[in-house]
Amino acid sequence: MSHLVPTSHLAAVDPILAGLIAQEEERQAQTAKLIPSENYASAAVLEASGSVLTNKYSEGYPHKRYYEGQQFVDPIEELAINRAKALFGADHANVQPYSGSPANLAMYCALIPRDSDNKRILGLGLPAGGHLTHGWKVSMTSRFFDFAHYGVDPQSHRFNFDAILAQAREFKPALIIAGATAYPRTIDFAKFAEIAEEVGALLVADMAHIAGLVAGGAHPSPVPYAAAVATTTHKTLRGPRGGMLLCKSQYAQAIDKAVFPGLQGGPHNHTTAGLAVALHEANTEDFRRYAHQVVANAQMLAEVLQSEGLQVITGGTDNHLVLFNTMPLGATGKQAAKAMDLAGLEANFNSIPFDTQPPMNPSGVRVGTPALTSRGCSLDDMRHIGNWIARSIRAREDGDALARIRSEVGDLMAIRPAPGVPLR
Ligand code: PLP
């Protein structure tokens, strides 16, 4: 059982739930988290997120609220806003979006006026690494706007800017989205801005995956180039689960109105507080070192996977994630991810560009290093992780072999404790 005070209250009130959380804590401690969109929030972030701030309603913005009693919530939200602006060099920040998906919808609603006759948005397609909320059919974002999608080059699997420009000229979008959920290379925001300018569109960015790398100087920032930038706060940025919008000052009012009262009610003040802590932690030399180590670790992982006979998409990575084709080892992505999970290596199956397999059983697996790097994993550790990944895919039918790998993974995790997870 955890030594954290809140968990001990929980154990007294609701032992069933406390038991489940303790088991999840144990699972997180023992397994290697390779899902690139996950991380470990620090104990300080968890403490702020679990505070009494959850008890307070604060519809509105600092000093313009619909409820009394904001003496401390106002400065907390201002702290988060000012830290976000300072860290990313943004004119304006809105820290209220509940998560990345509502942040994206708010961004589109803010920048495309209700009565505009151009509701066209050009974003990266899901099969090429875009996110659902970039207008994929099953996402509500596609209901309100008219989306077209660009892809990646069939040979290099990287963006082909000539092709994107040609498509933008033809489609004449009001907005172009630069951002991805499974693109392993640097996103050239300056180039996207040139294309947007050329076709009279606004550039918006979704830096959900790479926000921590941007904060730490390990990836170029979209902030100078984009009218607005949406992000999640819980991935590489290592904050609480949430969303955030940054924008140029001329869009500040529209962005704020789109979030509240446009799409949301009261802000989650406990999350705002956790975010303020995460932004404080991200503005340190330690975090800048962390961001660069995330990339170095991912590059090492890509190298090992490639040498083990897996096909690394684009031949490597510039960021925190590696997308690889598992078919050369005879396994679909789903079979590979299942075997890895049994070996204590937690990842997700993923389509690869131009995948001929169906989305629920695609050819690839996506792995990332943000969480392992938060545990202090080194380049040498990544060599082991890469070997274990390949071994587990090869041994996918052999329960004993997978259990042996799981025990080796557990030994490494035991000497690399997860931040925020209390030690027993
Ligand atoms: N944008 C991108 C690029 C993402 O990868 C994600 C989540 O994975 C989101 C938006 C949505 O974030 P959330 O799951 O917090 O709604």
Residues whose N, C-alpha, C, O or C-beta is under 5 A from the ligand:
A	BS01	PLP	S37 S99 G100 S101 H131 A180 T181 D206 A208 H209 T232 G242
